[in-house]
Amino acid sequence: MPVPRHGSKVTCFCDVQYRWKSRSTDKGSEIIAESNEVIDGQMLIAQLPKVLDLRWLDDILEYALENGWTPMEKKSDFIIRRVKDGYKVI
């Protein structure tokens, strides 16, 4: 399911536009993101603690791209989690 247009934002990272949205969960917060240039590309889900710092957005995108997220291809969701020393692929 794509990131909803209503309430989402667009950011540019390494000359590519990504649409993203934050949401609350029972365990904390999540950022969901996808390429704004491809329909049905792989979705990124970043699980975060209850306190969300939007300054993490570029780090989240960078980590995901370096660790196997392929937003230009149709695949199952790519999930990462914030841990004490950075991020971890789930």
C-alpha positions in Angstrom: 0.0 0.0 0.0 1.6 3.3 -1.0 2.3 6.2 1.3 -0.9 8.2 1.4 -0.7 11.6 -0.4 -2.9 13.3 2.3 -0.7 14.3 5.3 2.6 13.0 3.8 5.6 15.1 2.9 8.3 15.0 0.2 12.0 15.2 0.8 14.9 15.1 -1.6 17.8 12.9 -0.7 20.7 12.4 -3.1 18.7 14.0 -5.9 15.8 11.6 -5.5 12.4 12.5 -4.1 10.9 10.4 -1.4 7.4 10.6 0.0 7.2 9.9 3.7 4.8 10.0 6.6 5.2 9.5 10.3 2.7 7.5 12.4 2.2 6.4 15.9 2.1 2.7 16.9 1.6 0.8 20.1 5.4 0.4 20.5 6.5 3.9 19.4 6.6 5.7 16.1 7.2 4.7 12.5 8.3 6.5 9.4 7.0 5.0 6.2 8.7 6.1 3.0 8.8 5.3 -0.7 10.3 6.8 -3.9 8.1 9.6 -5.2 9.1 8.7 -8.7 8.1 5.1 -8.9 4.7 3.5 -8.6 4.6 0.3 -6.4 8.3 0.5 -5.4 9.6 -1.1 -2.2 8.2 0.6 0.9 10.6 1.5 3.8 9.3 1.2 7.4 11.5 2.6 10.1 10.5 1.7 13.6 11.5 4.3 16.1 11.1 5.1 19.8 8.1 7.1 21.1 10.1 10.3 20.7 10.5 11.0 17.0 13.3 13.4 15.8 12.8 14.4 12.2 16.5 15.1 11.9 16.8 11.3 11.7 15.1 11.2 8.3 18.2 11.6 6.1 20.1 9.0 8.3 17.2 6.6 8.0 17.1 6.9 4.2 20.9 6.6 3.9 21.1 3.6 6.1 18.2 1.8 4.3 19.7 2.5 0.9 23.2 1.3 2.0 21.7 -1.9 3.5 19.4 -3.3 0.8 16.4 -1.1 0.4 15.5 -0.9 -3.3 12.8 1.8 -3.7 12.7 1.5 -7.5 11.8 -2.2 -7.4 8.6 -3.9 -6.4 9.4 -6.1 -3.3 8.1 -6.7 0.1 8.5 -4.0 2.7 12.0 -3.2 4.0 11.9 -2.8 7.7 14.6 -1.2 10.0 14.6 -0.4 13.7 16.4 2.3 15.6 18.8 0.8 18.1 21.1 2.4 20.6 24.0 2.8 18.2 22.1 3.4 15.0 19.8 1.2 13.0 19.3 -2.5 12.3 17.6 -4.3 9.5 14.7 -6.4 10.7 
